Amino acid sequence: MENLLLSGTSINKLKMEFENLKQVPFPKTPTSDSLYDIFSEIVELDGHIAGLVSSLIRGNMVQRKLVFIDEGLNDKINSYITTNPNEAEELLTYRDYKAELD
């Protein structure tokens, strides 16, 4: 089982990026049922990522298998955007910013 533990330089960069991310406004709750389902998955993923990053910043090891990119969620977002391009822009922007932390 592989664990992640970052060096001082990486931790400092991660802290800075995490602080920047906390300043990004979370997307508003959508009114569309299908977009709300995607939004709910992003909320769950957001909490997961925040927990992992917080653990690493505190110097704890994190199991590599817990760090993942949810391609199924990306597929859902991309599919939704294809049929409703104007409605998912805020979620897409937020998702893309989060992906930069990976």
TIVOLO-154802 format. One record per residue: x, y, z of N, C-alpha, C in turn; residue number from 1. Coordinates in steps of 0.02 Angstrom, whole numbers, always signed. Layout:
(atom (X,Y,Z),(X,Y,Z),(X,Y,Z),NUM)
...
END
This chain:
(atom (+42,-58,+0),(+0,+0,+0),(+45,+62,+0),1)
(atom (+38,+102,-52),(+80,+161,-59),(+48,+220,-23),2)
(atom (+89,+257,+13),(+66,+317,+48),(+99,+378,+19),3)
(atom (+66,+435,+26),(+93,+499,+5),(+114,+538,+66),4)
(atom (+173,+567,+63),(+197,+613,+114),(+239,+663,+76),5)
(atom (+222,+726,+80),(+255,+777,+39),(+314,+809,+75),6)
(atom (+362,+832,+35),(+420,+868,+62),(+399,+938,+81),7)
(atom (+444,+974,+116),(+430,+1043,+138),(+411,+1089,+81),8)
(atom (+447,+1086,+25),(+431,+1130,-32),(+362,+1114,-59),9)
(atom (+347,+1051,-67),(+281,+1031,-93),(+226,+1051,-45),10)
(atom (+239,+1044,+20),(+188,+1062,+70),(+174,+1137,+66),11)
(atom (+227,+1178,+60),(+217,+1250,+56),(+176,+1268,-6),12)
(atom (+191,+1236,-62),(+153,+1250,-123),(+80,+1227,-115),13)
(atom (+71,+1168,-85),(+4,+1142,-74),(-36,+1188,-27),14)
(atom (-4,+1213,+25),(-37,+1259,+71),(-61,+1322,+34),15)
(atom (-17,+1349,-9),(-34,+1409,-45),(-92,+1396,-93),16)
(atom (-89,+1341,-130),(-143,+1324,-176),(-209,+1311,-140),17)
(atom (-204,+1278,-82),(-264,+1263,-43),(-296,+1327,-17),18)
(atom (-255,+1374,+6),(-282,+1438,+28),(-314,+1476,-30),19)
(atom (-284,+1473,-89),(-313,+1504,-148),(-380,+1472,-165),20)
(atom (-382,+1405,-161),(-443,+1369,-177),(-500,+1388,-130),21)
(atom (-484,+1398,-67),(-536,+1415,-18),(-567,+1484,-33),22)
(atom (-533,+1524,-73),(-559,+1590,-92),(-605,+1586,-153),23)
(atom (-604,+1530,-189),(-646,+1522,-248),(-718,+1509,-225),24)
(atom (-766,+1550,-248),(-835,+1539,-226),(-862,+1472,-251),25)
(atom (-895,+1437,-206),(-925,+1373,-225),(-985,+1388,-269),26)
(atom (-996,+1347,-320),(-1053,+1360,-365),(-1120,+1361,-327),27)
(atom (-1166,+1402,-351),(-1233,+1405,-321),(-1270,+1339,-332),28)
(atom (-1315,+1324,-287),(-1355,+1263,-294),(-1400,+1271,-354),29)
(atom (-1395,+1224,-402),(-1436,+1229,-463),(-1509,+1211,-450),30)
(atom (-1552,+1236,-492),(-1624,+1220,-487),(-1642,+1159,-529),31)
(atom (-1604,+1145,-581),(-1617,+1087,-624),(-1600,+1022,-586),32)
(atom (-1646,+973,-588),(-1634,+909,-554),(-1572,+873,-579),33)
(atom (-1563,+871,-645),(-1506,+835,-672),(-1440,+870,-655),34)
(atom (-1440,+936,-655),(-1380,+972,-636),(-1368,+968,-561),35)
(atom (-1422,+964,-522),(-1416,+957,-449),(-1380,+891,-432),36)
(atom (-1394,+838,-469),(-1361,+774,-457),(-1285,+780,-467),37)
(atom (-1265,+815,-519),(-1194,+827,-532),(-1165,+870,-476),38)
(atom (-1201,+923,-458),(-1180,+968,-405),(-1168,+930,-340),39)
(atom (-1212,+884,-324),(-1206,+844,-263),(-1142,+803,-263),40)
(atom (-1125,+774,-320),(-1063,+735,-326),(-1002,+781,-318),41)
(atom (-1005,+842,-344),(-950,+888,-337),(-941,+908,-264),42)
(atom (-996,+918,-228),(-993,+935,-157),(-958,+878,-119),43)
(atom (-977,+817,-134),(-946,+759,-101),(-871,+754,-116),44)
(atom (-854,+763,-180),(-784,+760,-200),(-744,+817,-169),45)
(atom (-774,+876,-164),(-742,+934,-134),(-723,+919,-62),46)
(atom (-768,+889,-25),(-754,+872,+45),(-698,+820,+50),47)
(atom (-699,+772,+5),(-648,+720,+4),(-579,+750,-9),48)
(atom (-574,+793,-59),(-511,+824,-77),(-487,+869,-20),49)
(atom (-532,+908,+9),(-513,+953,+64),(-485,+913,+123),50)
(atom (-515,+856,+137),(-491,+814,+192),(-422,+786,+178),51)
(atom (-410,+763,+116),(-344,+736,+99),(-290,+790,+102),52)
(atom (-306,+849,+73),(-258,+904,+73),(-243,+926,+145),53)
(atom (-294,+931,+186),(-284,+951,+256),(-239,+901,+292),54)
(atom (-249,+837,+279),(-206,+785,+310),(-134,+793,+288),55)
(atom (-123,+803,+224),(-54,+811,+199),(-21,+873,+228),56)
(atom (-58,+928,+233),(-31,+990,+260),(-10,+981,+334),57)
(atom (-48,+941,+370),(-31,+928,+440),(+27,+879,+448),58)
(atom (+51,+852,+391),(+108,+806,+392),(+89,+733,+398),59)
(atom (+25,+717,+390),(+4,+648,+393),(+12,+614,+325),60)
(atom (+21,+550,+326),(+24,+512,+264),(-47,+498,+240),61)
(atom (-55,+496,+174),(-120,+481,+144),(-110,+423,+96),62)
(atom (-154,+375,+98),(-149,+318,+54),(-160,+340,-18),63)
(atom (-115,+319,-62),(-117,+339,-133),(-185,+321,-165),64)
(atom (-214,+265,-145),(-278,+245,-176),(-335,+292,-160),65)
(atom (-327,+335,-109),(-379,+384,-92),(-377,+446,-137),66)
(atom (-322,+454,-173),(-314,+512,-218),(-332,+489,-288),67)
(atom (-387,+515,-314),(-410,+493,-380),(-446,+549,-416),68)
(atom (-451,+542,-481),(-491,+588,-521),(-553,+549,-541),69)
(atom (-611,+576,-527),(-674,+542,-541),(-693,+553,-614),70)
(atom (-670,+508,-657),(-685,+516,-729),(-759,+510,-744),71)
(atom (-795,+471,-703),(-867,+465,-713),(-901,+533,-703),72)
(atom (-878,+570,-654),(-906,+637,-643),(-888,+683,-701),73)
(atom (-826,+680,-724),(-807,+720,-783),(-851,+703,-843),74)
(atom (-864,+639,-853),(-907,+619,-909),(-978,+648,-902),75)
(atom (-1005,+646,-841),(-1072,+674,-829),(-1073,+749,-843),76)
(atom (-1022,+784,-819),(-1019,+856,-831),(-1013,+871,-905),77)
(atom (-969,+836,-939),(-960,+847,-1011),(-1023,+831,-1050),78)
(atom (-1058,+778,-1032),(-1120,+760,-1065),(-1173,+814,-1053),79)
(atom (-1177,+838,-992),(-1227,+890,-976),(-1212,+954,-1014),80)
(atom (-1149,+971,-1019),(-1129,+1033,-1054),(-1147,+1028,-1128),81)
(atom (-1141,+970,-1156),(-1157,+960,-1227),(-1229,+979,-1241),82)
(atom (-1274,+960,-1196),(-1345,+973,-1207),(-1369,+1038,-1174),83)
(atom (-1333,+1063,-1125),(-1353,+1124,-1088),(-1291,+1168,-1077),84)
(atom (-1261,+1194,-1130),(-1196,+1228,-1123),(-1195,+1288,-1076),85)
(atom (-1248,+1324,-1069),(-1247,+1384,-1027),(-1260,+1371,-953),86)
(atom (-1289,+1314,-938),(-1310,+1300,-869),(-1255,+1273,-824),87)
(atom (-1204,+1242,-852),(-1153,+1209,-811),(-1087,+1246,-809),88)
(atom (-1084,+1305,-836),(-1020,+1340,-841),(-986,+1351,-773),89)
(atom (-1025,+1370,-723),(-996,+1383,-657),(-967,+1319,-626),90)
(atom (-1003,+1263,-634),(-978,+1199,-608),(-915,+1178,-645),91)
(atom (-914,+1187,-710),(-856,+1168,-751),(-795,+1208,-730),92)
(atom (-803,+1272,-720),(-748,+1315,-699),(-720,+1292,-632),93)
(atom (-765,+1276,-585),(-744,+1254,-519),(-708,+1186,-524),94)
(atom (-736,+1140,-563),(-705,+1075,-572),(-635,+1081,-602),95)
(atom (-627,+1123,-652),(-562,+1132,-684),(-511,+1162,-637),96)
(atom (-533,+1208,-594),(-487,+1236,-545),(-464,+1183,-496),97)
(atom (-511,+1141,-474),(-494,+1086,-428),(-445,+1038,-460),98)
(atom (-453,+1025,-524),(-409,+977,-559),(-337,+1001,-559),99)
(atom (-327,+1067,-556),(-259,+1093,-555),(-223,+1073,-491),100)
(atom (-258,+1057,-439),(-226,+1036,-376),(-201,+964,-379),101)
(atom (-228,+924,-425),(-208,+852,-429),(-136,+843,-447),102)
END
